[in-house]
Amino acid sequence: MGKSSLSSRRTFLRTLLASGLTTPALQALAQDQSAPHILLRSGWQPINIGDVAHTLGALRLLQQYVPAAKITVWLASANDGVDAMLRRNFPDVTFLHGGLDTDGTPTNKQLQHAFQSASLVLHGSGPAMVSPPALNYARRLAKPYGIYGVTLSDRDLALHDLLPHAAFLFCRDTQSLDALKQSGLAPPQTGFAPDAAFAFDLRDDARAQTFLQSQALEPGKFICAVPRLRYTPYYRIHNRKPTAEDLRRDAVNDKFSEPDHAKLREAMTAYVRKTGNKVLVCPEMTYAIDTGKTLLIDPLPDDVKKNTAHRNTFWLPDEAASVYAKAAAVVSFEMHSPILALAAGTPAIYLRQPTDTRKGQMMRDIGLPDWIFEIDQTPAPTLAETLLAIISDRDAARKKLATAMDFVHQRQKDTMSIVANAATAPHP
């Protein structure tokens, strides 16, 4: 860190201490004036365990690869359960809420101070550039900013004033990376970094064990099945009046929900009849609790239905990961249940719907092309055969999984070294 930068930070941090507005972690930052300070923008929505896992995985990576850094997380949203889990597992991290005014300025002084003291503003993993205004404000302050593990949409590729000036931009899938390079907007430090949720390692084994026992699910003798509609019905989740676009998406869901889930039901049926073991139908998002019952359980033949269990309450990703770690396999229309399963050492199959984003390419990018299926092009027997092959040769499946995770860990190490350099480099 340059002398002028360090001097200005010292002046600011002395002012911060005197203001009385600091949290314990920001007070520690003020006392350790040479430590880099990373402001992470994350926490997109607590109704999705994958979005919660983004934040927790990113924090684990930062602790591992930038251990000297003080970390503040600006959460886009959270609920009491998520907030408690974050603070319990990361007591040295400051968690802030708040927004930006119409002029792009933070709405509270703690968030303003976090920006002003930051040596790097980091946009965390997500389905897109979820929070461009956060990076725009960092740019206004002449703060370095970076983007880690995102899928880029076509709308993101219109951010001409933002993307090229990033200290780094790591896409979580190579389709996004290719589109970025073709756009001409790629900053000098660009590459592939798996979704930060791959670094999620928290567990709630006690809660998971209680749940598994209540459903008579034995370790290694059940699989998890995760449903998903082609479009998430956000207007229902948030209890708002549907728009014309919402109704159009409802029509797509009505058309494809049965044929999509019929293929997963066939795989569930093949597994139960082949092994005599059970299937746990469980949600990645809150709305999927009911969807799992109506689309995956209710239509099953009686001999299979009696061997199914239903997770009829929502959960946090630490409990979900503990359950996935005990499963023989996870088969999911959602992306992050497979990620949590793979990180926990459990084979996982991802069923990609054509309405989903470029993120599905990630399974191929980490070396698991045999465990991703485009649902429209996949005959139901092919899915069932792949699941049974995983179950019948667990050693081969675990070896394939381990190779993929070795690659993930190496990419994490390589890309986080660039994050660390950006956080510690001199800047005005």
N, C-alpha and C positions, 0 to 999 in steps of 0.2 A: 504494500500500500504506500502511495507517495506521501511525502511530508505534508504537502498542502491539504491533501484529502484527509490524512490522519488528524491534522490540526483542526480542520473544520468539524470533523466528527467529535473530537474531544470537546470543542466549544459547545456543540449542539447537545452532547450527552450530559455535560455539566448543567446546562439549562433544563434538560429533561428531568434530572434528579431533583433540581430545585422546584420544579413545577408541582411535584407530588402526584402526578398523573400516571406514574409507571406501575406496571405489574411487576412481580418478583423477577420474572425472566428479563424484562427490560432493565430493571435495576442492575441485574448481574451484567447485562451488556454494557451499561454505563460504567461499571466498575472495571470490566475487562475491555479497555478501549482499543486493543489491538485485534480483538476477535472479529471475524467477518460476521455480518448479520444478514441472514437470508429471510426474505418475506415471501412465503409460499401462498399463492392464491389457489384454493382448492375447496373441497366440500360441496359439490354441486347439488346433491339432493339426498336426503336421508331415507327416501322411500325406495332406494335401490342400494342393495348391499355392495354392488360393484362400485358405485360412486363413493360410498363410505370407505371402501378398501383402497381407492386411489390415494386418499390423504394419508392413511396409515402406512401404506407401502412407501410413499414418497418420504415420509418422516424416517422410516427405517433406513432407506437408502442414504439420506442426508446424514443421519447419525453414524452410519458405517463409513461413508466416504468423505464427509466433511466434518469430522468429529469436533473440531475446534469452533465450529460456527454456532452462534446463537440463532435460534429459529423462532420466527413468528408465523403463525398461520392465519390468514384472513379467510374465514369460512363464508362461503356463499350462502349456506343454510345448514342447519343442524336441528336435532331435537334433543330432549333431555337425555335419552339413552346414548345417542352418539356423542354428545358433549361429555358425558360422564366417562365413556370409554376412552375418548381422546385424552382427557386430563388424567385419568388413572394410569394410562400406559406411557404417557409422555409428560411427566410432571415438570420438566425443565423447559417445556415449550410454552410460549404465550399464544393463546387462541383469542382472536378478535372477531367481532361482528361489526356490521356497519355497511354503508353504501357510499355512493358518490352523488354529489349534487348535480344539477343540470349542467354546471360548468366543468364537471369532471373532477371536482375536489372532494376528498373524503369528508363524510358527514360528522365524524367525531375526532377529537384531538388525539386519542390513542392511535387511531389508524393513520392520522397525519404524521405523528411522530415515528411510527413504524416505517412509513415510506421514507421519511427524511433521514433516518439512521441506517436504512438498508444499504448494504453493499451489492446486493443482487435481488431483483424481483423475479420470482420464478412462477410461471404458469404451469400448474400441475396437469397430470394426465386427464384426458376427457374425450368425449365423443367429437369434439370440435374445439375451435378457439372460443371457449365458453365466456371468457372475460377479457375481450380486447380493451375495454376502458381502463382496466388495471394497468395494462402495459402502456397505454397511451399516457396515463398519469406519470408512470415511471419515466417515460421519455421526456415529458415536460420538465421533470426534475433532473434530467441528465443522469438518470440512474441506469446502470446496465440491467437488461432484462433478458430472460431466456424462456424457452418453451420446451417442456419435457414430456414425451410420450403421448402425443395427441394424434387423432385422426383429423385430417384436413378435409373440409367440405369445399364445394365450389365457391360458396360464399366467403369462406376463409381466404381463398386464393385471390380475393378482390381487396385484401388489406395491404394495398401497395405502400402505404406510409409506415407500416408496422413491421411486417415480416422481414424485409431486407436488413433492418437495423438491429435485429436481435443478436445478442452475443452468441446464441446457438439456437437451433431449432431441430429437435429430435422427434420424428414421427414414429408412431407405434405400429405402423404397417408400411410396407414398401410401395403399395399403390399410392398412398398419400405422398410418400417421398418422391416417387416418380412424377406425380402431378406438380409438386412443388418445384422440382428442377425444371420441368417444362415451362412453368409459368415465368421463369426468370426472376423470381422473388427470393430465391434461396440465399440466406446469409452465408458467410464463409464456413462456419461450423454447422454442418447439417449431416444428418444420418438417421439410422434406425435405432430406436431404443424401445424395448418392450414396455407395455403398459406398466406403470408403477405398481399396480396391484399384484404383479408377479413377486414383489418383495414382501407381500403381506405374510406375517408369521405369527400373528396373535391367535390365541386359543381360549375358549371357555369350555374346557373339558368337563367340568362339573355339571354345568347346565346341559351340555350335549349328552352326557351319560344319563342324566335323569330323563331326558326326552327319549333317548334310544330305548331305555328300559321300559318306559311307558308304552312304547309301540312294539315291544318284543323284537327289536332289530339287533341282530348279533353282528359284531365286527366282521367284515369280510363276507357277510352273507346277505347283503342287500345292495341294490344300486339306487341312485338318485335320478329322478326324472324331473326336468325343469321346463315348464310351459312358457309360451310367449305368443301374444298376438302380433300380427305383422306391424301394427302401429300401436304404440302405447296410448291408451285412452286417458290422456292427461286431464281432459275436461271433467271426466268422471272422478278422477282421483282428487282433483282440486274443487270439485263441486261448483263448476261454472257452466254457463249456458254454452252449448256447442255452436261452433262456427260452421260455415259451409264446408270448410276444409275438414273439420272434425267429422262431419257427417259423411264426407267422401271416404275418409279413412275407415269409418265404421263399416261402410259397405265392402271395402276390401277385406276387413277382418271377417265379416260375415261370410264372405265367399270362400276364404281360404283356411279359416280356423279348423274346420273339421278335416279336410284332406291333409293338412299339415300334421295335425296331432294323431290322425289315424296311423301314420307311419311310425310315430313314436310308440303308440299303443301296441303295434305289431311287434316291435322290438321288446317291449315290456313283457308281452305275452310269451314270446319265445324264451326269454330269460327265465320267467317263472316256471314254465313247463319243462324246461331243460334242467333246471337246478333245484326246483322246489323252494327256492329262496324268495325273498320279498323285494318289493319296490317301494321306495319312499318318494312320493310326489311332493315337491317343495318349491317355494317361491324365491325368485331373485328380486322381484318388485312386489309392492303391497297388493296391487290389483290381481296378481297371479295366484293368490290364495284360492279365490273362487274359481278362476280359470282352470286351475289344476284339477279341481274336483269335477267340474262339468265336462271338460274336454279329455281328461286322461283317465279318470277313475270311473265315473258313472257309466260310460259305454262299454266297459270291459266285460268279458264273459265271467260268469260267477266264479269259476274255479281260479281265475286270475285275480279277480277283485278281492277275494278273501285274503290274498297274499299282498295286498297293498296297504300302505299307511299314508296318511295325509297330514302334512304340516299345516294346521289350520290357524296358526298365528304367525305374525311376522317375526323376524329375528335379526340379530346383528351379525356382521361377517365373522366375528370371532367364534360364535357358536356354530355358524354354518361351516366354517373351515374345520372345526373339530368333528362335525358330523361327516363332512366329505372325506376327511382323513380316515374314517372308519369304513367307508363304503368300498365296494369292489370296483365300482366305476360310476361316473357321472355322465348322463346324457342330457344335453341342454340346448334349447333354442336360444338361450341367452349366452352372452360371451363371457361374463365374469364368474359364473359358477365353474365353468371349465378352468379358468385361470386360477381360482382359489383351490380347486381340486389338484391341478398340476403342481402348484406350489406346495401343497400338502402331501405330495407323493402318490396321488391317486390318478389313474388313467381317466381321460375325459374325452367325450365326443361332442363336437359342436355342430349343430344343425343350423345352417345359415339360410335365412329367408331373403328373398331378393330385395325386400324393402330395407334391409339392414345396410349399414354403411361399409366403407372400405375396411373397417377394423377386422373383419373376418379373415382377411389375408394374413393376419398375425399368426394364425395357427400354421400356415404354410411357411411363413418367414422363420419360425423357430424350429422347423424341421419335423412338423407333424401333419403333412398333407393327407395322410391316410385317416386322420381323425377329424376331418372337417368334411361335411357333406352339404352341397347345395340342394336344398330340400325339393325344389321343383324337378331336378334332374336325377334324384336318387330313388330307385325302387325300394319299397319297404323291406323286401328280403335282404337287400344289400346292407342296410343299416343293422338289421337283426344279426346277420352273419358276422359283421365287424364286431358288434358287441360280444357275441358269443366267443369269437376268436380271442378277444382280450381276456375274457373270463377264463377260457380254457388254457391259455398259456400266459399266466401272470408274470412269469420271469421275463419273457420276451417283451411284454408290455411295459414292465418297469424299467427294463434296459433302454427301450426307446424313449420313455419319459425322462430318464436320467440324462440321456444324451441331449435332449431338448433343453432341459433345465441348466445343464452345463453351459450351453450356448447362451441362454438368457443371462446367467450370472456373469459371463464374460462381457456381454454387451453392456450390462449394468455397470461393471467395473470401468470399462473403457469410456462410456459416456459420462459417468459421474466424475471422472477425472477432469473432464472439460467443464462441468458444472463447478467443481471445486476451484479450478483456475479462474473462472469468471468471477467467483465470489471473493477471491483474494487478490485479484489484479488491481493495480493502481487505477484510479479514475478521478476525474476532476471533482 
